[in-house]
Amino acid sequence: MTQLLELRGVVEAPPDAVAGLLLDVRPGGRSPIAAGGDAEDDGGDRLVVVRDGSRLTVTIDRGAREVTEQSEWWFRSTTAVEADPRGSLVVHRIFNVADGNGRAIRFLARGPVNAAPQRFAEALRRLGEELGVAAWLL
């Protein structure tokens, strides 16, 4: 597994409050990173979302305050909430989990990696807005 990108931001609210909102990722959930598409959901902490013909497995780890999204081939992202003196540190990482095919992955990864900073900034803004606190990128 190779890390392709890491983004960090602060939300001036306690980690449990931020995680409570961020981890509500089921379709229609309050999280700014809520999964879109048709969900295969058994009500547990794992669901499969079918979006544009692709399957994305979403795993919620409440103890670690983390959401993981993994595609069928190369893409994996984690978004986690950690304690910070200013409130909460939100960390978003994108990984390549495919074996081999380095050139193909570099080509395919450009879209998600290039879109991630703007999406992450918007997610932070929405977290802050929903919680009524300041939030910003680091």
Order of alpha helices (4+ residues) and beta strands (2+ residues): beta-alpha-beta-beta-beta-beta-beta-beta-alpha-beta
